[in-house]
Amino acid sequence: MNYKSLVLILALFVTLISCDKTEPNKVDFDRTALLNNYANKVILPRYELLQAKSTALHDAALNFEANINQANLDLLRADFQATYLVWQACSSVEFGPAGMETLKLVFNTYPVDRNKILTNIASASYNLDAAQQIDAIGLPALDYLLYGTNNNDQEILNTFTNQSAAINYLLDLTSQLKNKSSSVYAQWNTTYSNTFINANGTDVGSSLSLLINEMNLDFEKFIRDGKIGIPLGKRSLGNPQVDKLEAYYSRESLVLVKESVQRLEELYSGTSLEGVNGLGLDDYLDAVNASNNGQDLSLLISNQFAAIQLSLDAINSNLNDAIINNPSQVDDVYNKMQQLIVYFKVDLASNLGVLISYQDNDGD
Amino acid sequence: MNTNKNYIFLAVIAIFTFSSCEKENNTEEIPSTYNFENVNYSGQSARLDMLAEITTEMKKANTGSSVDANVLLSMFANTNSAFANSSLNTSGKDLKSKCYNNGGGIYQASTFEYLMNYYGGISIGAGNTWTPGTPGVATSGSSAYFFDAYGVEYTQIIEKGLMGAIFYYQATEVYTRPSKIGDAVDNDLIVAGEGTDMEHHWDEAFGYFGIPTDLSVSNYSDKLANGSARYHGKYLAVGQDAGLNTVQKVIDQFIKGRYGISNKDYTLRDEAAAQLRAEWEMVLATTAIHYINSAQSNFGDDALRNHALSEAIAFIFSLNYNSDKLISNAAIATINAFFQETPPGAPNPVPSFLNVTNQNLNEARNILSSAYGLDAVKDIL
């Protein structure tokens, strides 16, 4: 083989591997099978579980209403925590029915407006579906009601015993979550799964685009910023804002962020809740030979997920305390997350021919 | 002959059928996208294209080139064949004549011309590195922005300001108001390709927003990617990303209004007109908060902070162009005070970011979120 041919072949090779948007279409990858796995094995079961846990939560609230005591408060709290954990698996798929129902806003807007909650209870008159109630409902509102400002169980029990309006509010909140989650699950279970699977291109209205964009958005804005960055002080010149933590009252935010990262990784890899690893974005990346500086991108991403979990494991207390006492550890989590975001937003998206289109800093 | 009679018979039946149809609020017929007959907003598209060329011209300063104010002024008034896209030069449309010009202390056409001259003048310094007090370019990573001595990026003030003073102003103060879509406006004579006057005026409001007629929530990211969602259409993303379903809310109102007009349901029309203005205003408010958040996240980075603040104040002063605005003049004045200073001996304050504190940003954001009911989501915008 002469020199010219080699150069030509190399040039061709470089051209092929440097192509971005058209490459995924040339690769023999079954996008329909991918979307099928996502719809039926990954996403639908998450919503099914969310509905189940939300229903159990509402039942526990009814049980608490029947007998306001410590035992039932403990049961209620257990179901609340179980629901919050399952929510972490649903937060990153806020498109389709969930988007139309603004499920994320309803389930998990925090911090709550305590005064608004108390006013709602005192007036016994409110429309929980109204836009201005967003920060008085959902899991964060339950977090406040069930754990209170100083986690004093007797005070909490007294509040409910002395005000039937508080019990009614509790039931209205859990009922709303049950109804919303049921509605979104029903839509996925009937028509939306097919809609999702059928939009199997990479362009207009494609599910791949929706999936990747929402995953990125949730990770950047809601996980990195919402759960870690803002409480840590990234918007406040380094001054911590602990009361902006998720699950601030129950002090469970570390558990939740670990769960959210775990579920995000499972979403990325097409893994079901039972741990069955089906077709996912990682497989797609491998199929298009996505790499970064000579290393497989899927491996880099998998390693980065592990690094994030390690940095989370290094934190020995809850985040309420860690942010104050060991901010550098929480900062480490932030930085590890940031690196993953780069892999997702820049490398993963371009290798799969999907444009990340949500607003970043530069809206120019 | 028989055939003709049959056709006439059928036509008569048809006429009777259609004229005796009740005006039902038949929501099953409302299309899910802006899919109507005789939609034409080419004049608006031309103006959006014009602003794009003005912006491209202004951004030359970001790479060290000075900018000729006369080019900007010519483009603004569409004189001297200033546009690279020659069809714009011969379009018979212009930005200046549609720009707000009713005084009241709000940036108006003459203000923007003054700023274009100002910008051309200071752009002589585009080769300098920005420092407080010296116009120049500030960089951060691959981003580069030309600021004036006070840290203000006039590319944003002018671009986003004209978005407000022309596109938002025309839609909220002219094309969705009685003078253009009221009962006295003709809604019977259909001009081929343009509809009735009333329909056409509503389509012009649509055209100013910057979205394609087939926009839906599911294809929004692709419309952003291919550029067909632009200007305000691009900033739908702020509320959408926060989970507010903004895309759906805006297109619902556009569809409802056009549907109401085309079906002579004027209750629908008027509801949609009012609600559309409110949703459009919300896009400005959420975007302003978004840029304040961005400035806070990058507070120590001169380039990113001042860039974000320049965008923020442009969206904030644009709230003024809608006479139904929710936020009070006093609230806007309070916010403005954080972002200006009065040079020694000068009669009036000028925009300035040299003294902004993080606390100012918190207060500005709180004022906005309070006025627009966005307290719950202000951190994630």
Chai-1 contact restraints between the chains, C-beta under 6 A:
chainA,res_idxA,chainB,res_idxB,connection_type,confidence,min_distance_angstrom,max_distance_angstrom,comment,restraint_id
A,T102,B,G243,contact,1.0,0.0,6.0,A-B,restraint_1
A,T102,B,N245,contact,1.0,0.0,6.0,A-B,restraint_2
A,K104,B,G243,contact,1.0,0.0,6.0,A-B,restraint_3
A,L105,B,G243,contact,1.0,0.0,6.0,A-B,restraint_4
A,T109,B,A376,contact,1.0,0.0,6.0,A-B,restraint_5
A,Q132,B,G373,contact,1.0,0.0,6.0,A-B,restraint_6
A,I134,B,A376,contact,1.0,0.0,6.0,A-B,restraint_7
A,D135,B,A376,contact,1.0,0.0,6.0,A-B,restraint_8
A,D203,B,D222,contact,1.0,0.0,6.0,A-B,restraint_9
A,V204,B,N219,contact,1.0,0.0,6.0,A-B,restraint_10
A,V204,B,D222,contact,1.0,0.0,6.0,A-B,restraint_11
A,G205,B,S218,contact,1.0,0.0,6.0,A-B,restraint_12
A,G205,B,N219,contact,1.0,0.0,6.0,A-B,restraint_13
A,S209,B,S221,contact,1.0,0.0,6.0,A-B,restraint_14
A,N213,B,S221,contact,1.0,0.0,6.0,A-B,restraint_15
A,L217,B,D241,contact,1.0,0.0,6.0,A-B,restraint_16
A,K221,B,I380,contact,1.0,0.0,6.0,A-B,restraint_17
A,I230,B,D379,contact,1.0,0.0,6.0,A-B,restraint_18
A,R235,B,Q296,contact,1.0,0.0,6.0,A-B,restraint_19
A,R235,B,S297,contact,1.0,0.0,6.0,A-B,restraint_20
A,L237,B,N358,contact,1.0,0.0,6.0,A-B,restraint_21
A,L355,B,A225,contact,1.0,0.0,6.0,A-B,restraint_22
A,S357,B,S221,contact,1.0,0.0,6.0,A-B,restraint_23
A,S357,B,L224,contact,1.0,0.0,6.0,A-B,restraint_24
A,S357,B,A225,contact,1.0,0.0,6.0,A-B,restraint_25
A,Y358,B,A237,contact,1.0,0.0,6.0,A-B,restraint_26
A,Y358,B,D241,contact,1.0,0.0,6.0,A-B,restraint_27
A,Q359,B,A237,contact,1.0,0.0,6.0,A-B,restraint_28
A,Q359,B,V238,contact,1.0,0.0,6.0,A-B,restraint_29
A,Q359,B,D241,contact,1.0,0.0,6.0,A-B,restraint_30
A,N361,B,S294,contact,1.0,0.0,6.0,A-B,restraint_31
